[in-house]
Amino acid sequence: MLTRLRAKILKVLHRPVYFDSDFSDRQSQDQKNILLFLTPHLFTGKSILHVGIRNSEIAKRFSSYATFIDGITIVKREKRKAEKLNLSNYKVYIKNKYRKFSLGKKYDIIIDNNLASYGCCEKHIRDIFESYANMLNNKEMIITEIHGLQHHFEGVTKGFDYQKLKKISSEFSLFVNRIGSMYVIKKI
């Protein structure tokens, strides 16, 4: 069973066509915690990248404050639902964060509540950090949450702890600060 699950996860990480399942009507505990942490003043005049948009709640709540919000997802239905919101400064892309990527923009805030859960190996986690570090404006931040960071699939993927997060962040000139259940990762 675990071997088949691992094979499925690896297949997802390496294929160009993504999920058609829909998580846009669900809100995980880590997503709820991030929404409680975020405040409108944090977004005022900022450029935002939201990784794993689910129900686009961040865009719905904060698009009127941000300069623009981009989102990425691997779920086609989430993208379609996001587009139906008709928020003028919100654009969603189908992207796999576990491959190096760029949207050709720089961001002040990158929000990823589930930073490492589906990463099958450190190479994919490093690819994420490299992408994020390259897209992050100087002295700005990545926000993630402890429950999402520790979430994993037993025998398939590994959760991330504070020490691992600090180590890999430092490789990309990023500094980690814990605030309650949140990790704020700043560009040095």
N, C-alpha and C positions, 0 to 999 in steps of 0.2 A: 504493500500500500504506500509506504513512504517513498519508495523508489519511483512509483508512478507519479506521485505528487511532485517530487523533486524534478522529474522529467518535464512535467507540465509547466512548472515555474521557469525552468531553464528555457523551454520552448518559447514562453511568453517574452522572456528577456531578449531573445534573439530574433523575433519575427517582426516584420514590418506592419502587419495588420493586427489591430488590437482588439480587446474585449468588446463584446456587444452587450454584456450584462450591465445593469443599471444600479448604481449606488446613490443616485441623486435624491432619493427619498429617505435616506438613512443618515443618522448623525452619530459618529462614534464618540466615546468619552474624550479622546484626545482632541477631536475637533471642537467639542463643547468647551473644553478647557482653554483652547486657543481663543475662541470667540469671547470668553469671559476676560481674558488677558488683554485683548485688543481694545483700543479706545480711538474715537474719531481723530483726536489730536495727533495720534501716531501716524495717521495716514495723510494728514493735510499737506497737499502739494507734493506728495510722494509718488514714485512709480513702484508698482507692486507686481510681483510674480507669485501667483498662487499655484502650487504644485499639488495636483490631486483635488480638483475642484468640487467633487461630489455634487452638492445641491446649490453651488454658487452663492452660498450664504455670505461669504466674505464680500463678494462683489455687490450683492444686494444691499448689505449694510453700509459699505464704505465707499462705493464708487463716487458718491457726491463729494467726498473729501479728497480723493486721490486724483493726481494728474491723469493717470491711466492704470488699469489693472489688466494684466495678461494672466491667463490660466492655461495650464496644461493638464491633459487627462489622456488615458488610454481607452476611455469608454466613449464610444460614438454617441450614445444616447445622452450622456451628460453634456457633451458638446452641443448637441441639437437643443436641449433644454436651455442651456446657457444662452444660446443665440436668440431664443424666443423671448428672453428678458428685454431685449432691445436697449441695453445700456450702452450709451454712445461711447464711453471710454473703456469698455470691457470687450476683450477679444480672447477667444479660446482656441488652442491648437491641440491637435492630436500628436503627442510626443511621448516617447519612452524615456523617462529620466535616467534610466540605467545605461543609456548610451550617451556618450558625450554629445551635447547639443548646445545650440545657441539660437536665440530668436533675433539676433542682430541688434539688441538693445541692452542698456544697462538699467539696473533696478536698485532702488533704495532699500526695499524690503522684499525678501523671499520667504514665503511661508510654506513649510512642508511638514505637516503633522505626522507623517509616517516615513521618516527619512530613510530607514534601512530595512524595513520589514521584508521586502521582496528581493533584496539583494542577495544573490546566491554566494557571493564571494567578495573579498575586499577590493578586487579590481573594479567591480561595478560601483561599490561605495566610493572609491577614489574618483571614478569617472563623474559621479554626482558632484562631489566636492570641487573637482576641477571646473566643471561647468558652472556651478554656482559662484565660485571665486572669480571666474572670468566675467560673469554677468553682473556682479555686485559692484555698486559704486563705492568709492573710498569711504571708509568710516561708517558704512551702513551695515545692515544686519540680516541674518537668517534667523527665523523663528521656528522652533520645533518643540515638541512636547514629550515628556518622559515616557508616558504610556505608549505612544506611537513609536518612539525610538526603541523601546524594549520589546515591542510586539514581534513575534516570530512564529514560524511554523516548525514545530518540534521535529528535529532530525533533518530538516530541509534548509532552513535559514537560521541565522543567529541574530539575537537581539543585540542592541548596542548599549553599552553603559557609558557613564560619564568619562571614565579613563580612556576608553577607545575613542570616544567623541573628541576629547581634548587632543589626543595623539594625532588623529587624522586631520583635525582642523588645523593644527599647528603646521602641518606639512604644506598648507596652502595659505599661510600667513593669516589665519583666522584665530580669534580668541573666544573661548566659551565661558559664558557666565550663566549660572543657574539662578532663576528667580521663581521660587515655588516649584511648580511642576513644569515650568518652561525653561528651555535652553535658548538663550539669545547668543548667537554666534556673530561676532563683529569682525569686520575687516580691519586689520591693523594698519 
